Amino acid sequence: MAMFVHEHLMQAVYFAPRGKKRLLFLGTNIQQRYLSPEDKLIGFVGDAGAGKSLLIRGMFPGLELTNDDDGINVRPLPLMEDADSGRFRYHTYHLDVRFESAFTQPWKIAEAIQKAIGTGHRVVVEHFDLIYSQLGVNAEMLIGVGEEVIVTRPTVFGPEPKNIADIVFESIKFRRMAHSAEDITSMILEEMGLEKPEIHSEIKHGFVLEVPEKPDIDLDLVEQRVLDLIKADLPICFADDGHIRVGEMIYPCTGPRIHIRRTSQIIGFHLLKEFRFDPIQKLYTIAGIVGEETKPNRSIDLFGGRNQSV
């Protein structure tokens, strides 16, 4: 059954979750469902800060990344070093093409990848779209990370890395807007006396906050107070691994690197003016939408697209 899934996968799409634990879990889920032990070339595309490294950690536990948000882990790059020596020491190698291009010519990076996979080793490549033209071969599994996580197994007919990159680079802005709007809305709800919503979910171009009891609050007032903060054009930045800074305020956040830079960059924010009850989870939901393309009367469609698995 697993081999059937591998051979016949065209495309799987997940909402890209916000938060370290949920991204790691999604990576594990993708690995179990779609990765074959025989896959040698795994490509990731997506903007910096989209969560590619966390997905990789979930898919390949124990793999030491050559660089991450905390700085360089390994130098010189093991893949390049081993390609030069002709002796590959590891089963799986990691490579960030955007980062490594500052030190090594693209043709040399491509040559090292070809040598590794040609001798039966696996290479996990971030920013695969930047090396594809030099490499001349597509990834066996190609994963794009934007507002959604797109998992494909390309054939000679595609998709090409640029096709996936065009989608995820365009959509990541909605994920960043939604995440920033989500945290600002949570801040306002706490100021109005609600406990901080601990459970979050995703909808297209938006977010869902889940609370155990139906809140006694005015959603129009909540929306207006969020809009006031958006209009104030406050800076949003990383504070530490568990917090962001909004203006002078420090607020807990599970994905502090996945944000827009200023509140005014949140476009088209509005709340759906109803509390929806989830009879399975027994929770009430508060949903917010961002983006110029979205309309308030799309609430039914938005909830119909929810991904319950991550």
C-alpha positions in Angstrom: 0.0 0.0 0.0 2.8 2.4 0.8 4.5 1.8 -2.5 1.2 2.5 -4.3 0.9 5.8 -2.6 4.5 6.7 -3.5 4.1 5.8 -7.2 0.8 7.4 -7.7 1.0 10.6 -5.7 0.3 13.7 -7.9 0.0 16.3 -5.2 -0.9 16.6 -1.5 -1.7 19.9 0.0 -1.8 20.8 3.7 -2.4 24.1 5.5 1.0 25.2 6.7 0.6 25.2 10.5 2.1 27.9 12.7 4.2 26.8 15.6 7.3 24.6 16.0 5.6 21.4 17.3 2.9 21.4 14.7 5.4 21.9 11.8 7.6 19.1 13.2 4.5 16.9 13.4 3.5 17.7 9.8 7.0 16.8 8.7 6.8 13.4 10.4 3.4 12.9 8.8 4.8 13.7 5.3 7.7 11.3 5.9 5.5 8.5 6.9 3.0 8.9 4.0 5.1 9.9 1.1 8.8 9.3 1.5 10.3 6.2 0.0 13.5 4.7 1.5 14.9 4.8 -2.1 14.4 8.5 -2.6 17.8 10.2 -3.0 17.0 13.8 -3.9 14.5 15.7 -1.8 13.9 19.4 -2.8 12.3 22.2 -0.7 11.2 25.5 -2.1 9.9 28.5 -0.2 10.9 31.9 1.3 13.2 32.3 4.3 11.3 31.8 7.6 8.5 29.7 6.0 9.3 26.7 8.2 11.3 24.5 5.7 13.9 23.7 8.4 11.3 22.5 10.9 9.6 20.3 8.3 13.0 18.8 7.4 13.7 18.1 11.1 10.3 16.4 11.3 11.0 14.3 8.2 14.6 13.4 9.0 15.1 13.2 12.8 18.7 13.5 13.8 19.8 15.1 10.5 22.2 17.9 11.4 21.3 21.0 9.3 24.2 22.9 7.9 22.6 26.2 8.9 19.5 27.3 10.6 17.9 30.3 12.3 20.4 30.0 15.2 23.4 30.2 12.9 25.8 27.9 11.1 26.0 24.4 12.6 28.6 22.8 10.3 31.5 24.3 8.4 33.0 23.3 6.0 29.9 21.8 4.4 30.1 18.0 4.8 28.6 17.4 1.3 31.2 19.6 -0.4 34.0 18.2 1.7 33.0 14.6 1.0 32.5 15.2 -2.7 36.0 16.7 -3.0 37.5 13.7 -1.2 35.4 11.1 -3.0 34.4 9.4 0.3 30.9 10.0 1.5 30.6 9.4 5.2 26.8 9.9 5.8 23.6 8.4 4.5 21.8 11.8 4.3 23.2 15.3 3.6 21.5 18.7 4.1 22.2 21.7 1.9 20.8 25.3 1.8 21.5 26.5 -1.7 20.8 30.1 -1.0 23.2 30.1 1.9 25.9 28.0 0.3 25.9 30.0 -3.0 27.6 32.8 -1.0 30.7 30.5 -0.7 30.5 28.1 -3.6 29.8 28.3 -7.4 26.4 26.8 -8.3 28.0 24.4 -10.8 30.2 23.0 -8.0 27.2 22.6 -5.7 25.3 20.7 -8.4 28.3 18.5 -9.1 28.6 17.6 -5.4 24.8 16.7 -5.3 25.2 14.5 -8.4 28.2 12.7 -7.0 26.3 12.0 -3.7 23.1 10.7 -5.2 25.1 8.8 -7.9 26.7 6.7 -5.1 23.5 6.0 -3.3 23.4 8.8 -0.8 20.5 11.1 0.0 20.6 14.9 -0.3 18.0 17.2 1.2 18.1 20.5 -0.6 16.6 23.8 0.6 15.9 26.4 -2.2 16.0 23.6 -4.7 14.7 26.0 -7.4 18.0 27.9 -7.3 20.1 24.9 -8.3 17.7 23.0 -10.6 19.0 24.5 -13.9 22.5 23.6 -13.0 21.6 20.1 -11.7 19.5 19.1 -14.7 17.4 16.6 -12.8 14.3 17.1 -10.7 13.8 16.1 -7.1 12.1 12.7 -6.5 10.1 14.5 -3.8 9.5 18.2 -4.2 7.9 20.2 -1.3 6.8 23.8 -1.4 6.2 25.8 1.8 4.0 28.9 1.7 0.5 29.5 3.0 0.2 25.8 2.3 2.6 22.9 2.2 2.5 21.3 -1.3 4.0 17.8 -1.6 4.6 16.4 -5.1 6.5 13.6 -6.7 7.5 15.1 -10.1 7.7 13.2 -13.3 9.4 14.1 -16.6 6.3 16.2 -17.3 6.6 18.2 -14.1 5.9 20.0 -11.9 9.1 22.0 -12.2 10.5 23.7 -9.1 9.6 27.1 -10.5 6.0 26.1 -10.8 5.9 25.3 -7.1 8.0 28.3 -6.1 5.7 30.7 -7.9 2.8 29.4 -5.8 4.4 29.4 -2.4 6.3 32.7 -2.7 3.0 34.4 -3.6 1.0 32.8 -0.9 3.4 33.1 2.1 2.2 36.7 2.6 -1.2 35.5 3.6 0.3 33.1 6.1 2.4 35.9 7.7 -0.6 38.3 7.7 -2.8 35.6 9.2 -0.3 34.7 11.9 0.2 38.3 12.9 -3.5 39.0 12.9 -4.1 35.9 15.0 -1.6 37.0 17.7 -3.0 40.5 17.8 -6.5 39.2 18.1 -5.4 36.9 21.0 -3.9 40.0 22.7 -7.1 41.9 22.4 -9.2 39.0 23.7 -6.9 38.6 26.7 -7.3 42.4 27.4 -11.1 41.8 27.3 -10.9 39.1 30.0 -10.6 35.9 28.0 -7.9 33.3 28.8 -5.3 33.0 26.0 -6.6 30.6 23.4 -4.2 27.7 23.4 -5.5 25.7 20.4 -5.3 27.1 16.9 -6.3 25.9 13.5 -6.0 27.2 9.9 -8.4 28.2 7.2 -7.5 29.7 3.8 -6.3 33.3 4.2 -7.1 33.3 7.9 -7.0 31.7 11.3 -9.2 30.0 13.9 -9.0 30.5 17.7 -10.7 27.8 19.8 -12.0 28.3 23.3 -13.9 25.9 25.6 -16.8 28.2 26.4 -18.8 30.6 24.3 -17.3 34.1 25.0 -19.5 36.9 26.2 -17.8 39.5 24.0 -18.8 41.8 21.1 -16.9 40.6 18.0 -17.5 44.0 16.3 -15.6 45.6 19.2 -12.8 43.0 19.0 -12.5 43.6 15.3 -12.3 47.4 15.7 -9.6 47.2 18.4 -7.5 44.9 16.1 -8.0 47.4 13.2 -6.8 50.2 15.5 -3.6 48.3 16.1 -3.2 47.6 12.4 -3.7 51.3 11.6 -1.1 52.2 14.3 1.6 50.7 12.1 3.4 49.0 15.0 6.6 47.0 14.3 6.4 43.2 14.8 9.6 41.4 15.4 11.1 38.2 16.9 11.8 38.6 20.6 12.9 35.0 21.4 11.9 31.4 20.6 8.6 31.8 22.5 7.7 35.5 22.0 7.2 38.3 19.6 7.4 42.0 20.1 4.5 44.2 18.9 5.4 47.8 19.4 6.6 47.8 23.0 4.5 44.7 23.9 6.0 41.3 24.4 3.5 38.4 23.6 3.9 34.6 23.6 4.0 33.0 20.1 4.8 29.5 19.0 6.1 30.7 15.6 7.9 34.0 16.3 9.7 34.1 12.9 6.6 33.7 10.7 5.2 37.3 10.8 4.9 40.4 8.7 7.1 43.3 9.7 4.5 45.9 10.6 0.9 45.7 11.6 -0.1 48.0 8.7 0.9 45.2 6.3 -2.1 43.2 7.4 -4.6 43.8 4.6 -8.3 43.2 4.6 -8.7 42.0 8.2 -12.1 41.1 9.5 -13.7 38.7 12.0 -16.5 36.4 11.1 -19.3 37.7 13.3 -20.4 34.4 14.8 -19.1 31.8 17.2 -19.1 28.4 15.6 -19.4 25.3 17.8 -17.3 22.2 17.0 -19.4 19.3 18.3 -16.5 16.9 18.0 -13.8 18.9 19.9 -16.6 20.6 21.9 -15.0 24.0 21.4 -16.2 27.4 20.2 -14.3 29.1 17.4 -13.4 32.7 16.5 -12.3 33.1 12.9 -10.4 35.9 11.3 -9.7 36.5 7.7 -7.0 38.5 5.9 -6.3 39.5 2.3 -8.0 41.7 -0.2 -9.5 38.8 -2.1 -11.5 37.5 0.9 -15.1 38.4 1.6 -17.1 38.1 4.9 -19.8 36.0 3.2 -17.3 33.2 2.4 -17.4 31.8 6.0 -19.0 28.5 5.0 -16.4 27.8 2.3 -13.6 28.8 4.6 -14.6 26.3 7.3 -15.3 23.6 4.7 -11.6 23.7 3.8 -10.2 23.1 7.3 -7.5 20.5 7.8 -8.2 18.7 11.0 -5.1 16.5 10.9 -2.4 19.1 11.8 
